[in-house]
């Protein structure tokens, strides 16, 4: 610092921070040899806090307002420097301004996918990202643990610390809550609130920071998202059939069927594609029959279904009906199987195409089961 800077520093008697950058979290007021004049004016604006440090030790703190730096307004500094009856100008002290306004643009994300155990898909890798809103709530702790001897602390300097902290908290939260992959995205708002509590417990007392809000966006693997879109991961009712994927084996079978179908319909596949299509049809037919027999409400192979009639499972596109028997729902049954069940037009039936339980005589698809009386013969001439 030149002679003019020294003279200018001695003449200036106003200490303030005119901050126009919301990303700056702390700033040290520059003075030559940290010398402050007796009676200097300290101006602390809203959203700021001023800390005086003498020989590495925290002294007086000032909130928003205007102050004249005299011994009466500096009780701790007077004690540290031994001013029983006032002090002579100048005195030495470092002045730090702390930004107590919230920092709203801190982005975070999991650097690596987090593996969770899921009851439907086994081991699933999950990623997450979002925004975090933090601010300084304990200036002395922030000074000791974060600022140190830095003259300027920007939000970028604590961004990496926050990213690591949030990623660790997110992993711990998933393990403790045990939420399955299917429910993660539907419960993002609830999980964000829990994550905020986890993060606050890790940055509050250690660093003097407060996590005021956190945004959470959870990403699942493409395979899981596609399975959820097709309704494979949950029990879904479709044309009277119920499917429930309980493990990855059935999910992988579905993917293999998709791949085989794509190869069979490939125009450039030639004879190989036709051969693969025929084999695929046989394999898929056998697999469908086996899976259908394992569903709830479907009798095992060789067993007699309700009504005493035996028969193969319904074709994939055949219309099936549930039947009311002794106050209980039975089925689903294809129309051919209903022929031998002694239904009456008043028997209640239901299918996905019906709005509710309906008398069988009012369902057009079942009209043939009850027959119709022929019209009278014409008179003989």
Secondary structure as GFF3:
##gff-version 3
##sequence-region A 1 381
A	DSSP	alpha_helix	3	11	.	.	.	ID=ss1
A	DSSP	beta_strand	14	15	.	.	.	ID=ss2
A	DSSP	beta_strand	24	28	.	.	.	ID=ss3
A	DSSP	three_ten_helix	32	34	.	.	.	ID=ss4
A	DSSP	beta_strand	35	36	.	.	.	ID=ss5
A	DSSP	beta_strand	41	44	.	.	.	ID=ss6
A	DSSP	beta_strand	48	54	.	.	.	ID=ss7
A	DSSP	beta_strand	57	62	.	.	.	ID=ss8
A	DSSP	beta_strand	65	68	.	.	.	ID=ss9
A	DSSP	three_ten_helix	71	73	.	.	.	ID=ss10
A	DSSP	alpha_helix	75	81	.	.	.	ID=ss11
A	DSSP	beta_strand	91	92	.	.	.	ID=ss12
A	DSSP	beta_strand	94	99	.	.	.	ID=ss13
A	DSSP	beta_strand	103	109	.	.	.	ID=ss14
A	DSSP	beta_strand	114	118	.	.	.	ID=ss15
A	DSSP	beta_strand	122	136	.	.	.	ID=ss16
A	DSSP	alpha_helix	139	142	.	.	.	ID=ss17
A	DSSP	pi_helix	143	147	.	.	.	ID=ss18
A	DSSP	beta_strand	152	154	.	.	.	ID=ss19
A	DSSP	alpha_helix	155	177	.	.	.	ID=ss20
A	DSSP	alpha_helix	181	184	.	.	.	ID=ss21
A	DSSP	three_ten_helix	185	187	.	.	.	ID=ss22
A	DSSP	alpha_helix	188	207	.	.	.	ID=ss23
A	DSSP	beta_strand	209	214	.	.	.	ID=ss24
A	DSSP	beta_strand	217	219	.	.	.	ID=ss25
A	DSSP	alpha_helix	222	230	.	.	.	ID=ss26
A	DSSP	beta_strand	236	238	.	.	.	ID=ss27
A	DSSP	beta_strand	241	243	.	.	.	ID=ss28
A	DSSP	alpha_helix	248	264	.	.	.	ID=ss29
A	DSSP	three_ten_helix	267	269	.	.	.	ID=ss30
A	DSSP	alpha_helix	270	293	.	.	.	ID=ss31
A	DSSP	beta_strand	320	325	.	.	.	ID=ss32
A	DSSP	beta_strand	328	334	.	.	.	ID=ss33
A	DSSP	alpha_helix	335	338	.	.	.	ID=ss34
A	DSSP	three_ten_helix	339	341	.	.	.	ID=ss35
A	DSSP	beta_strand	348	350	.	.	.	ID=ss36
A	DSSP	beta_strand	358	359	.	.	.	ID=ss37
A	DSSP	three_ten_helix	360	362	.	.	.	ID=ss38
A	DSSP	three_ten_helix	364	369	.	.	.	ID=ss39
###
